[in-house]
Amino acid sequence: MLKVKKLRCEYKKNPLGIDVLSPRFSWQLESDGRGIMQTAYQVQVSKGDDTFKNLVWDTGIVNSDKSAHIEYEGEALISRQRYYYRIMVWDNKGNVSGWSEPGFFETGLLDKKEWKAEWITSSIYDDAQTSDICPLLRKDFSTAGKVRSARVYATALGLYELYINGSRVSDHLFTPGWTSYNKRLQYQTYDVTEMLKDGNNAIGAVLGNGWYKGNLVWAGNKNLYGDKAALLLQLHVTYEDGNENLILSDGSWKTSSGPILMSEIYHGETYDARLEKEGWSMAGYDDSSWESAAILQHPKEILVAQENVPVRVIQEIKPINIINTPKGEAVLDFGQNMVGWVRFEVEGPEGAEVVLRHAEVLDKDGNFYVDNLRSAKQTIRYILKGTGRECYEPHFTFQGFRYVKIESYPGDIMLENFTGRVIHSDMETTGSFTCSNELVNQLQHNIVWGQKGNFLDVPTDCPQRDERLGWTGDAQMFIRTACFNMNVASFFAKWLRDLSADQSEEKGVPHVIPHVLDDNSYSSSAWGDAATICPWTIYTCYGDKRILEEQYESMKHWVEYIRRQGDDEYLWNTGFHFGDWLGLDSKADSYVGATPVDFIATAYYAYSTDILAKTAKVLGKWEDAAEYEELYKNIIVSFRKEFVTPNGRLASPTQTAHVLALMFNLVDARDRKRVTRDLVKLIEQNGYHLTTGFVGTPYLCHVLSQNGHNDIAYKLLLQTDYPSWLYQITKGATTIWEHWDGIKEDGSFWSKDMNSFNHYAYGSIGDWLYRSVAGINTDSEMTGYKRIHITPKPGPGLEFAEAKLESMYGRVESAWAISEDSMKLKVCIPANTTAVVVLPSADLSGVLENGKRLKDAGGITSYEQTDEGVRIQLGSGDYEFTYSLV
Ligand code: BGC
């Protein structure tokens, strides 16, 4: 049996409106045997239909085991065209799959000149009194024949929602997404064929402020990119006879105010249902009292097709309780700190109001607490029209909350009338981790929810206070964990393009991407290094070479920028740095941990340079590779001179300094033992607790496990008192906190100035759970899990752990369980990959696979006894190893 499944084009299933000129195809092999490898493939691409008669590309039979990222090399693609593709594969057992079910992709507007539409806006923005209102824009049009297909290409300055003939065009939210708007603006493509009617039709749009012109960044400033929201839209209608009709945004559209009186990302929405314009996006609506839309001059050269996966409502949560607080407030508890909004139903008299406020936590007395939101109001105000049952959810805002205070609501508050709608970028869930400790399972749950809440088109620091920005450091720290939990390849590809676009003239990297802070806010070490770490991580986890090609200049610019900074070419000892942000060894009243910032800066300088040298090698840029290897060596020499004593002791006695030195290989092989010993001492002295902040925490357990102290890593993981990962779980956390002591032992809070309960940085421990506890890793040469390493590291306190990962090739699984003195390890390796499995502490003589000796088990190509245990090379398939622990 051999089948081809899960066809993907640019990571997506049947994408619409792409503008990649050489899209990449990936697929998976389905087979029930062991040791299955693809030996050849054939790809055919046909234009227009799936009969494959009109081929624009046929690879013929290619002898290759490549099944990810095959680049299209056929006839030049043309605009607004659907292409079908199909795959056939051959395997090493003599099987042929036959043709796969066809997949397709459709191109968008490949030439900017095809944008015939004009930017249109509304006079609502000209008057300060009305400028918060979300305007409606509409146009009637008619079709002239039987419609074969219809596509909308649309974008906005601000945010938009589209309607045709009274219905929402799509479930995508927060379109067109957030990019560096002055340089890059995404448009979306929608298939609206089924929405059109014979004859008279209407199309309409609502515009919102969004990131473009709404309040953004702490200071209450608005209009960061512009002061008018605007729409750009083309509807291409193709008839059965091949004729085409174009409906464009232009001066013939009409505009009016609507029921949304205010909608702001931080502050919520005010909606007056009495102002609804019944039927406004249907044909024949009387818009004679509406104004003509105004034309806005704005460039179209900046338009790019949607790159990221869309934001959608992904799940719903019902409140679990209604609390009457000591202060007498009525508060809904959703049981989960979530991001999105509340949809509610209500019945009451015209003009009655529903007012909802959103908060993450209750204070220690059990009252509703909003101080940590700073200026973000997170308030929904709905004014009833009073015509029966009304159902509402907001449009251009989102809230980070677990608790909702009902400040006003006509009638009895009943739980069934409220639903939490969870929104985030619609990334495929790819990973899971579970183990024998329920608190650790809750930790994993909290990490995943931190990712959901903060991957809303850009990777943000937090989703609730007046911030919600694309902090580079946080993204860099969490990306490897993120790659396990969900497929984040497109998500980061888009964000990294904005990172390149926003690099300063001197090629520094802004603290947040898209860059919306002031001009001095860039280039902290460990933050700016997102420029190298993020592309490298995507390459590592998905085998995606193109992201390295695309980001190469940006990566190189970043390293060269650093090189010019210090007063020594090989040290980075100047400039502003966040340091080991929120480290517990910081001075009183400081957020910066005790590790010297030039130590951290030089360590990351070395790390980024190493990544750049490796990237140059992957891309065959040999001269660069040699140059940056040399630079890397010199940085290491200078680092040692500056920060390591001749006897191998680090100049900085902090946990984070020791963690970085080990993780980034900054000390001599001879000195590793000493540095490890000193790290262990520092941890012991602190009663086996961590002191690390944002910089040291992601790697702390890794370096312990890798340097002979796996037991201490487990000890740190399993601590439940402060400070530890599980402390917050014992305090009821359902997402990861920004501070180790966001809620202190006595129930009081960390300062209200900066105390988010949904910040994923410390969730970076997830990477260690997957990679070390369960032991799933990719080979560093055959990246993207083409060659898999299963090297679980069980430790004291866990009886079992299991992780699954849906890789580019299919499901990888590692599940171990220890009972009494025996160990069981289940491994699942997808077809067309190979793996190295290390059975920890195993003795070759006692190892069985499904009851058989290794020499008799299928799929295994070799095995040997090593110091760590038994090392086995194997091919695809499901395996179950058992042995007694000696
Ligand atoms: C953010 C971060 C960020 C930090 C920079 C904070 O306000 O929430 O997570 O990395 O500033 O120091």
Residues whose N, C-alpha, C, O or C-beta is under 5 A from the ligand:
A	BS01	BGC	D461 W471 G473 D474 F578 W581
